[in-house]
Amino acid sequence: MIKKDFDIQTLDFDKNPDGLIPVIVQDNATLKVLMLGYVDREALDRTLETGKMTFFSRTRKCLWTKGETSGNFLAVREMYADCDSDTILVKAVPSGPVCHTGSLSCFRTDDDEGFIRELQEVIRRRRDERPEGSYTVRLFDKGTNKIAQKVGEEAVETVIEAVDGNDEAMIYEASDLIYHLLVLLVHKGLSISDLEKELVRRHK
Protein backbone atom coordinates (compact mmCIF):
# COMPACT_ATOMS: atom_id res chain seq x y z
CA MET A 1 0.00 0.00 0.00
CA ILE A 2 1.48 3.32 -1.10
CA LYS A 3 1.05 6.23 1.30
CA LYS A 4 0.26 9.51 -0.50
CA ASP A 5 -0.80 12.91 0.75
CA PHE A 6 -2.69 14.07 -2.34
CA ASP A 7 -5.56 13.29 -4.66
CA ILE A 8 -4.47 12.85 -8.27
CA GLN A 9 -7.25 15.21 -9.35
CA THR A 10 -5.59 18.05 -7.42
CA LEU A 11 -2.27 17.76 -9.28
CA ASP A 12 -1.54 20.51 -11.81
CA PHE A 13 -0.59 18.58 -14.96
CA ASP A 14 -1.52 21.60 -17.08
CA LYS A 15 1.17 23.87 -15.62
CA ASN A 16 3.75 22.50 -18.07
CA PRO A 17 2.91 22.53 -21.81
CA ASP A 18 3.84 18.84 -22.14
CA GLY A 19 1.42 17.85 -19.38
CA LEU A 20 4.18 16.27 -17.28
CA ILE A 21 5.03 16.62 -13.59
CA PRO A 22 8.61 16.21 -12.29
CA VAL A 23 9.19 13.46 -9.74
CA ILE A 24 12.08 13.47 -7.28
CA VAL A 25 12.88 9.96 -6.02
CA GLN A 26 14.41 9.53 -2.58
CA ASP A 27 15.69 6.34 -0.94
CA ASN A 28 13.08 5.35 1.65
CA ALA A 29 15.71 4.22 4.18
CA THR A 30 18.67 6.56 3.72
CA LEU A 31 16.75 9.61 2.41
CA LYS A 32 19.38 9.90 -0.32
CA VAL A 33 18.12 11.61 -3.49
CA LEU A 34 18.28 9.00 -6.25
CA MET A 35 16.94 10.50 -9.47
CA LEU A 36 14.59 12.88 -11.24
CA GLY A 37 11.96 11.74 -13.73
CA TYR A 38 8.60 12.85 -15.14
CA VAL A 39 5.09 11.44 -15.02
CA ASP A 40 1.83 12.04 -16.81
CA ARG A 41 -1.52 10.87 -15.41
CA GLU A 42 -1.17 7.41 -16.96
CA ALA A 43 2.34 6.89 -15.55
CA LEU A 44 1.15 7.91 -12.11
CA ASP A 45 -1.85 5.58 -12.34
CA ARG A 46 0.47 2.72 -13.37
CA THR A 47 2.78 3.47 -10.44
CA LEU A 48 -0.08 3.37 -7.95
CA GLU A 49 -1.45 0.18 -9.51
CA THR A 50 1.81 -1.79 -9.58
CA GLY A 51 3.78 -0.22 -6.73
CA LYS A 52 6.76 0.18 -9.08
CA MET A 53 7.86 3.65 -10.15
CA THR A 54 6.76 4.29 -13.73
CA PHE A 55 7.74 7.40 -15.66
CA PHE A 56 6.95 9.01 -19.00
CA SER A 57 9.98 9.09 -21.29
CA ARG A 58 10.29 12.50 -22.92
CA THR A 59 12.62 11.12 -25.60
CA ARG A 60 10.71 7.94 -26.49
CA LYS A 61 7.28 9.46 -25.82
CA CYS A 62 6.05 6.42 -23.91
CA LEU A 63 5.71 4.98 -20.41
CA TRP A 64 8.65 3.15 -18.86
CA THR A 65 8.96 1.39 -15.54
CA LYS A 66 12.29 1.98 -13.87
CA GLY A 67 14.10 -1.39 -13.81
CA GLU A 68 12.19 -3.04 -16.66
CA THR A 69 15.53 -3.59 -18.45
CA SER A 70 18.06 -3.71 -15.61
CA GLY A 71 15.87 -5.35 -12.98
CA ASN A 72 16.64 -2.49 -10.61
CA PHE A 73 13.07 -1.52 -9.80
CA LEU A 74 11.94 1.23 -7.43
CA ALA A 75 9.32 -0.06 -4.99
CA VAL A 76 7.30 3.00 -4.02
CA ARG A 77 6.45 3.46 -0.34
CA GLU A 78 5.35 7.10 -0.01
CA MET A 79 4.39 10.00 -2.31
CA TYR A 80 4.08 13.69 -1.49
CA ALA A 81 2.97 16.62 -3.64
CA ASP A 82 4.68 19.98 -3.17
CA CYS A 83 2.86 23.15 -2.08
CA ASP A 84 1.96 24.07 -5.70
CA SER A 85 0.79 20.54 -6.59
CA ASP A 86 3.12 20.47 -9.60
CA THR A 87 6.02 18.35 -8.28
CA ILE A 88 6.02 14.97 -6.51
CA LEU A 89 8.46 13.58 -3.96
CA VAL A 90 8.61 9.78 -3.95
CA LYS A 91 10.20 7.63 -1.25
CA ALA A 92 11.12 4.24 -2.70
CA VAL A 93 13.12 1.11 -2.00
CA PRO A 94 15.65 0.52 -4.81
CA SER A 95 16.46 -3.08 -5.71
CA GLY A 96 19.86 -2.09 -7.12
CA PRO A 97 21.84 0.87 -8.49
CA VAL A 98 19.49 3.54 -9.82
CA CYS A 99 21.77 5.29 -12.31
CA HIS A 100 22.51 3.74 -15.72
CA THR A 101 26.22 4.23 -14.89
CA GLY A 102 25.92 1.70 -12.07
CA SER A 103 25.92 4.31 -9.29
CA LEU A 104 23.47 4.26 -6.40
CA SER A 105 22.21 7.70 -7.42
CA CYS A 106 22.09 9.79 -10.58
CA PHE A 107 23.59 12.59 -8.48
CA ARG A 108 27.26 12.58 -7.47
CA THR A 109 26.65 12.58 -3.74
CA ASP A 110 28.66 10.42 -1.35
CA ASP A 111 27.53 6.76 -1.52
CA ASP A 112 27.91 6.59 2.28
CA GLU A 113 25.25 9.27 2.70
CA GLY A 114 22.44 8.12 4.98
CA PHE A 115 23.99 4.69 5.67
CA ILE A 116 23.10 4.89 9.34
CA ARG A 117 19.43 4.68 8.34
CA GLU A 118 20.15 1.78 6.01
CA LEU A 119 21.88 0.01 8.93
CA GLN A 120 18.77 0.60 11.02
CA GLU A 121 16.71 -1.18 8.34
CA VAL A 122 19.19 -4.08 8.27
CA ILE A 123 18.84 -4.42 12.04
CA ARG A 124 15.04 -4.45 11.71
CA ARG A 125 15.26 -7.21 9.11
CA ARG A 126 17.52 -9.23 11.42
CA ARG A 127 14.90 -8.90 14.14
CA ASP A 128 12.09 -10.01 11.83
CA GLU A 129 13.87 -12.64 9.71
CA ARG A 130 16.18 -13.98 12.44
CA PRO A 131 18.93 -15.46 10.23
CA GLU A 132 20.96 -18.21 11.87
CA GLY A 133 24.36 -17.18 13.23
CA SER A 134 23.56 -13.45 13.33
CA TYR A 135 25.18 -11.51 16.18
CA THR A 136 22.30 -9.03 16.03
CA VAL A 137 19.76 -11.83 16.51
CA ARG A 138 21.72 -13.10 19.52
CA LEU A 139 21.53 -9.63 21.04
CA PHE A 140 17.77 -9.50 20.52
CA ASP A 141 17.46 -12.92 22.13
CA LYS A 142 19.33 -11.72 25.24
CA GLY A 143 16.93 -8.85 25.78
CA THR A 144 16.97 -5.26 26.94
CA ASN A 145 19.43 -5.61 29.83
CA LYS A 146 22.18 -7.20 27.73
CA ILE A 147 21.74 -4.78 24.84
CA ALA A 148 21.77 -1.79 27.21
CA GLN A 149 24.90 -3.18 28.87
CA LYS A 150 26.65 -3.32 25.49
CA VAL A 151 25.65 0.30 24.81
CA GLY A 152 27.21 1.29 28.13
CA GLU A 153 30.41 -0.67 27.46
CA GLU A 154 30.89 0.86 24.02
CA ALA A 155 30.19 4.35 25.40
CA VAL A 156 32.93 3.92 28.00
CA GLU A 157 35.39 2.64 25.40
CA THR A 158 34.57 5.59 23.13
CA VAL A 159 35.23 8.04 25.98
CA ILE A 160 38.54 6.36 26.85
CA GLU A 161 39.83 6.63 23.28
CA ALA A 162 38.65 10.24 23.01
CA VAL A 163 40.42 11.25 26.24
CA ASP A 164 43.59 9.45 25.11
CA GLY A 165 43.53 11.36 21.82
CA ASN A 166 43.23 8.23 19.67
CA ASP A 167 40.91 9.54 16.96
CA GLU A 168 40.98 6.44 14.77
CA ALA A 169 40.26 4.15 17.71
CA MET A 170 37.56 6.54 18.92
CA ILE A 171 35.79 6.33 15.54
CA TYR A 172 35.96 2.53 15.74
CA GLU A 173 34.49 2.42 19.24
CA ALA A 174 31.91 5.12 18.47
CA SER A 175 30.76 3.03 15.50
CA ASP A 176 30.25 0.08 17.87
CA LEU A 177 28.34 2.43 20.17
CA ILE A 178 26.01 3.62 17.40
CA TYR A 179 25.38 0.08 16.18
CA HIS A 180 24.42 -1.17 19.64
CA LEU A 181 22.31 1.93 20.26
CA LEU A 182 20.41 1.22 17.03
CA VAL A 183 19.85 -2.37 18.17
CA LEU A 184 18.47 -1.05 21.47
CA LEU A 185 16.18 1.42 19.69
CA VAL A 186 14.81 -1.26 17.33
CA HIS A 187 14.39 -3.68 20.25
CA LYS A 188 12.32 -1.05 22.04
CA GLY A 189 10.24 -0.32 18.94
CA LEU A 190 11.91 3.07 18.43
CA SER A 191 13.98 4.63 15.66
CA ILE A 192 16.37 7.39 14.62
CA SER A 193 13.29 9.47 13.78
CA ASP A 194 12.30 9.42 17.45
CA LEU A 195 15.71 10.83 18.37
CA GLU A 196 15.37 13.51 15.70
CA LYS A 197 11.96 14.57 17.01
CA GLU A 198 13.34 14.96 20.52
CA LEU A 199 16.35 16.92 19.29
CA VAL A 200 14.09 19.20 17.25
CA ARG A 201 11.89 19.73 20.30
CA ARG A 202 14.93 20.81 22.33
CA HIS A 203 16.16 23.05 19.52
CA LYS A 204 12.95 25.09 19.36
BELTAHU-V401712 format. One record per helix or strand of 3 or more residues. SS is the DSSP state (hx for helix, st for strand). FROM is the first residue (numbers start at 1). TO is the last residue. If there is no record, write none. Layout:
SS&FROM&TO  SS&FROM&TO
//
This chain:
hx&8&10  st&21&27  st&33&39  hx&41&50  st&54&57  st&62&65  st&74&81  st&87&94  hx&115&129  hx&135&142  hx&144&163  hx&167&187  hx&192&203
//
